[in-house]
Amino acid sequence: MNLLRWLVFAVAALAMNFPVIATLVTSFKSEAEIASNPSWWIQAPTLANYAGVFAMADRFDVLHYLWNSFASALLGAGLSLVLAFPAAFALVRFGAGRRWLMPLVVNLRAIPLIVFAIPLYLVYARVGLLDTKLGLALILCVVNLPLVLILLAAALRDLPVELDEAARVDGASTFTLLWRIVLPLAGPALATTMVLGFVYAWNEFLFALMLTTRDAVTATVGASFFFAASGGGVRWGAAAAVMMLSVLPPVVLGLLLYRRIGQSLAAGAVKG
C-alpha cells in the first residue's frame, strides 16, 4: 500500500512539475541538441546557455532584471503587509468593515486584472510612475492586498481575546495593544505572509509587462526577451536558462517555508 501511495505521489509530482523539469533539462542542452534530441535525456550537458545569458548583459541585463524583481516584490509585499495588518486587526477585534471590506477585497482579487490595464497605464503615464520600481511595487501591493488581508485576519482570530482584555485593564491604548502585544504574537504569521506576498509579487507578469519598458523590467518579463535574443529565431537554451534563474528565488523560499506557507493558506481558506 505504501509503495502504491508513493507511486501515486511520484506520478502526481512529475505531472505537476513537468514544465519546470522540461525547462531545466532544456537549459543544460546545446542549441544543436535541443533541435535533435527532444527527450529528457541530456547527451552532452553544458552550462553554455547560462554563460551566454550573462554574456549578453549589454543587451539583456539579467542581474538588473533580477534586482528589479527583488526590489519591487519586496516593497510591494511590505506595503501590503503594512496596510493589511491594522485593517485585519480592526476587522477581527472590532468588526470594522466586516460586511463590506472582506467581500470588497475578495471580489477585487476575483476580477481579471486586465480590466485595470488601460486606466492604470493612463494614470501612471500622467504621474510619472511608468517604468519605475515604485510604480510597479504600488500595483503589486494592490494585487497582493486581498490575499494578505485574508491570511492575517485568519491568523489574528487565533490570538486569544483575553490578552486584549488584560492589556485594556492595564490601561493600554489601541495602538499600544496593537504594537506591543498583537504584533509580536503575530510575528510568525506576518513573516509567512510576507514571504507568500513576495513570491506572488515576484511571479506577477501582466502589470510588469504593461508598466515597464527598460529601467524597471522584471525577471519574468526579461525572460521573454530571450526568446528572440539572436534576432534570427528563438534561442530555446538561453530562454530556458534565464527562466530557471528567474524562478530560483521563489522556489528556494517555497522549499524552505513550504510547511508554514501551507498552514497559512489552509487557515486562510477555512477561516477567511
Buried (B, 14 or more C-beta within 10 A) or exposed (E): EEEEEEEEEEEEEEEEEEEEEEBBBBBBBBBEBBEEBEEEEBEEEBEBBBEBBBEBEEEBBBEBBBBBBBBBBBBBBBBBBEBBBBBBBBBBBEEEBEEEBBEEBBEBBEEEBEEBBEEBBEEBEEEEBBBBBEBBBBBBBBBBBBBBBBBBBBBBBEBEEEEBEEBEEEEBEBEBBBEEBBEEBBEEBBBBBBBBBBBBBBBBEBBBBBBBEEEBBBBBBBBBBBBEBEEEEBBBBBBBBBBBBBBEBBEEBBEEBEEBBEBBBEBBEEBB
